[in-house]
Amino acid sequence: MIVSRTSQNYRTLQKGNKGFYFVPDNISMVPRAQVQITDACPDYIRQMLIYAIAEGHIRAVANVPERDLVWDALAQQPNTD
């Protein structure tokens, strides 16, 4: 797992790192970051971007506050009531 610190309060997460996805409704996993190509993007640029993403030259990363990761971890703990 590659986790690099950008400051004391944030972590930079890459796809595949624990915490890159969150589960807002206990059913679906949502990535914290993604690359979006708009419909207005010319086809030749779209093809270059798709190629660069597939080759790993462009990656989605998320800068996540530590407190969000802590709250996510606490929310996943089983209820002991």
N, C-alpha and C positions, 0 to 999 in steps of 0.2 A: 504494500500500500504506500503510495507516495502522498505525503501530506506535508505541505510547506507552510510555514507561518509567514504571514504578511505583517502581523503586529501581535501584540499580546492578547488582543481581544478577538481576533479573526483567524480562521483557517481557510486555506485555499484547497478545495477538494476537486479531484478529477473524477470523471466517470469511472465507476468501478470501486471508488473509495467508499468506505462505510460512511453514511451520512450524506452522500451525494443525492440520494433520493429521499423523499419524505412521503408519509402516508397520511393524508389529511382526513380520510373517512374510514380508516381501518380496512380498506378494500384495495384501492388503487395506489400505485407507486408513481410519484410525480418527480421528474428531475428538477433540481434546484436551478439548473442552467441548461441552455441549449442554444444551438445555432439555428436561426430562422432566415430563410431565403424568401424574400417577398415575390409576389407574382409579377411585380414590375421589373424584376431583375432580368436583364437580357440573357437569352439562352446560352450564349458562349461564355458568359461569366458564371452562370449557374453550373455549367458543365465543369469549369475549372474549379469552382468551389467544392462541388461534389467529389471530384478527383482528389483535391487536397485534403478533404475530410477523410475520405476512404484510406488515403496513404498515411494519415496521422499527422499531417503538417498543421492542420487546424483542429483544435480540440475545445470542447466545452469545459470550462472550469467555473466553480462557484466560490465566491468569498462569503463565508458563513460566520456570523457572530458565534462565539463560543457558547453564549447563553442559549442560543437556539438549539445547538447540538445537545446541551444539557437537558433542556426541556423535552426535546424529542426522545432522549434516552429515558427520562423519567416517565413519559407518557406510555412507553412500551413496557414498563414494569407491570406485572400482573397485580390486579387489585386483591389485597389480602383482607378485605372486610369480612 
